[in-house]
Amino acid sequence: MAVILKPGEAAPLTGMYVEVGHGGGQIKRAQQIHVNQGEPLPMLNPYSLKIEHKGTIKERSRQHRWRLVKH
């Protein structure tokens, strides 16, 4: 199972982390960083999206996350 963390959380392991979508999927032009164990992961910009269902429009706030790639 992949380690997916929110921005600002402390890194559980030293290694390379890559930016992923809200649900853990790949995104275009993803950032890659190297973080040591215990260091906080950098913040990512939040974004919002509008969902229309049966004539009503709802706005949802989302934020990308970090996934451990190599340790």
N, C-alpha and C positions, 0 to 999 in steps of 0.2 A: 504494500500500500504506500502511495506517495505521501510525503510530508508536505502539507500545504498550510502555510501560515499567513496570518494577517499582518499588514504593515505595522511596525512599532513593537511587535513581539520579539522576545529574545531568541536568537538562533540556537536551536538545541544541539546542532553539530556544526563544525567548521566545514565549509565547502562552498560550491558554486550554487547560487540560487537564481532562478529565472522567473520573470513576471508571467503570470497566467491569469486567465479570466476569473470572474466571480465564482464560477462553478468548477474551476480547475482546468479548463480547456485552453488550447494554444491561442495566442493572439499575434497579430502582425506587429513587427518591429518591437518585440519584447526586449526588455532590459535584462542584462545578465550581470550579476555582481558576485564578488567573493566576500564572504562574511566569516569571521571567527566565532567560535562558540561563545555564547553569552552576550554578544553584541546585538543591539536592536536592529531590526530590518528597516530600511529606509521607507519613508511614507510615499504613497502613490496618490495621484490626483483622483478624487471621486468623480463620478459622472452620473447622469440621470438619463432615464429613458421613459418614453410614454407608451403605455399599453392601452389599446382600445378594445373593449369587449362589450358587445351588445349595446353600443351607443354611448357608453360611459368611458371616459378617458382617465386613467390613473397614472401618476408619475411615481417611478421607483428610483431610489438612489442605490448605486452600486459602486464597488471599489475592487480593483484588481488585487491579487494576492501573490505571494511568493511560494515557489515550489523548489525543494531541494533536488538538484540534478546530480551532483557528484560530491562525495565526501572523502 
